[in-house]
């Protein structure tokens, strides 16, 4: 496992990290989830990502239990806030930052998180109020660093400017969706962040499993797949269009030419970008963790990546938005 520096922080995070969206505490049984977590540590993964909204606290509670007994300085733990936990608890106000961070720490059974992230931008709260609250969280020792997920470039720039003007704690990480099937961050977010000491922590680098090649365009999704799961399949419709799935199948010989499996090839593509510190994987079986972890540090001929990009760009151009 290779490690990369997370933005301007002193955190060294594994190139492959383990996430818990739609999985732990929700769609994956506890014993299987524990097996995945143990395999992650065995493979050198040191970065665990979660959020309060995942299972409305269930993912954090699972991790709080599963991480007990493991030295706290052996792993980097990240969580998030923003989405509604109750009818009245949502957003990034000062009160919510304080309340949700304390609640997350209680569920995670720890005194601090290494990274506290704003899950989305809150247009209903002044940015200054949010940045001040996050700065207090860091100064209190409850969070070591702060980040955001899926913020538009103009709001990222506003936060950067405000931190410099007011002395607020700066962001060190951005968590966007990024994969061969979703390249939007390349236009504005990645260049802006790279110039300002902010690294990307990528979610859905395998296109929610589509880039694994396991979905046959002419067959129903496998029964044990995310697309077939009521709990985990609600966000995958755009990616399982027949033309997209056929294009993904055309990547198999390219991955083989690189000496990699399909998931490894897709992860290596994401990690080719220097501003990406880590690619978050979601796993329901330890062998998935093992296979994905092997993508760290691999060197792939750029021409193979360009061929893959061309195939998918053509298919996505005709896919429904």
Buried (B, 14 or more C-beta within 10 A) or exposed (E): BEBBBBBBBEBBBBBBBBBBBBBBBBBBEEEBBBBBBBBBBEBBBBBBBBBBBBBBBBBBBBBBBBBEEEEEEEBBBBBBBBBEBEEEBBBBBBEBBBBBBEBBBEBBBBEBBBBBBBBBBBEEBEBBBBBBBBBBBBEEEBBBBBBBBBBEBEBBBBBBEBBEEEEBBBBBBBBBBBBBBBBEBEEBBBEBBBEBBBBBBBBBBBBBBBBBBBBEBEEEBEEEBBBBBEEBBEEBEBBBBEBBBBBBBBBEEBBEBBEBBBBBBBBBBBBEBEBBBBBBBBBBBBEBBBBBBBBBEBEBEEEBBEBBEEBBEEBBEEBEE
